[in-house]
């Protein structure tokens, strides 16, 4: 069995994180077709500020996804 780490680049911060085997330091956001590191996901638990993440807005729009904003005007993670 090959235990070589599987690395992904976080869509939010562009850092690499391990996503298997034995360590899963991020998550797939399937509804948006992206991978994010645990740090970015947790740091934005109450929403993503659109003004600071234009790349995410562009990506979502290219996929025909209208981001859902919460009461603070931030983008909620999909459920």
C-alpha positions as MATLAB code, in Angstrom:
seq = 'XXXXXXXXXXXXXXXXXXXXXXXXXXXXXXXXXXXXXXXXXXXXXXXXXXXXXXXXXXXXXXXXXXXXXXXXXXXXXXX';
ca = [
       0.000    0.000    0.000;
       1.306    3.421   -0.981;
       1.177    5.905    1.911;
       2.421    8.823   -0.161;
       0.539   11.977    0.895;
      -2.095   13.299   -1.471;
      -1.743   17.070   -1.681;
      -4.269   19.650   -2.825;
      -4.057   23.403   -3.162;
      -6.534   25.391   -1.077;
      -8.765   27.454   -3.347;
      -8.942   30.258   -0.759;
      -5.306   30.699    0.369;
      -3.412   28.713   -2.302;
      -1.426   26.740    0.279;
      -1.000   22.991   -0.078;
      -2.612   20.627    2.371;
      -2.667   16.877    2.805;
      -5.910   15.078    2.027;
      -5.067   11.445    2.632;
      -3.950    8.958    3.530;
      -4.093    9.143    7.339;
      -4.413   12.954    7.464;
      -7.259   15.016    6.071;
      -6.376   18.669    6.565;
      -9.101   20.115    4.383;
     -12.372   19.326    2.718;
     -14.037   19.165   -0.638;
     -16.757   21.726   -1.219;
     -18.480   19.680   -3.886;
     -21.242   22.196   -4.568;
     -18.579   24.701   -5.621;
     -16.120   22.188   -7.128;
     -13.233   23.341   -4.908;
     -10.975   22.054   -2.145;
     -10.208   24.186    0.928;
      -7.830   23.692    3.820;
      -9.188   23.267    7.324;
      -7.640   26.570    8.400;
      -9.537   28.571    5.759;
     -12.760   26.696    6.349;
     -12.625   27.254   10.100;
     -11.445   30.871    9.821;
     -14.463   31.617    7.609;
     -17.006   29.578    9.561;
     -19.350   32.565    9.726;
     -19.029   33.341    6.003;
     -16.560   34.454    3.376;
     -16.148   38.190    2.803;
     -16.830   38.647   -0.928;
     -14.675   41.773   -1.263;
     -11.555   39.856   -0.250;
     -12.187   36.773   -2.390;
     -12.875   37.956   -5.931;
     -11.347   34.766   -7.329;
     -14.030   32.734   -5.539;
     -16.779   35.000   -6.873;
     -15.416   34.647  -10.405;
     -15.217   30.862  -10.027;
     -18.769   30.583   -8.739;
     -20.138   32.784  -11.502;
     -18.251   30.765  -14.130;
     -20.088   27.696  -12.811;
     -23.441   29.493  -12.872;
     -23.619   29.555   -9.066;
     -25.099   32.602   -7.368;
     -23.472   32.839   -3.924;
     -25.892   32.964   -0.992;
     -25.178   35.867    1.340;
     -25.939   35.788    5.033;
     -27.189   38.675    7.203;
     -23.633   40.091    7.347;
     -23.400   40.131    3.551;
     -20.881   37.305    3.535;
     -20.975   34.145    1.439;
     -22.223   31.126    3.371;
     -20.574   27.763    2.814;
     -22.951   25.383    1.079;
     -24.547   22.710    3.247;
];
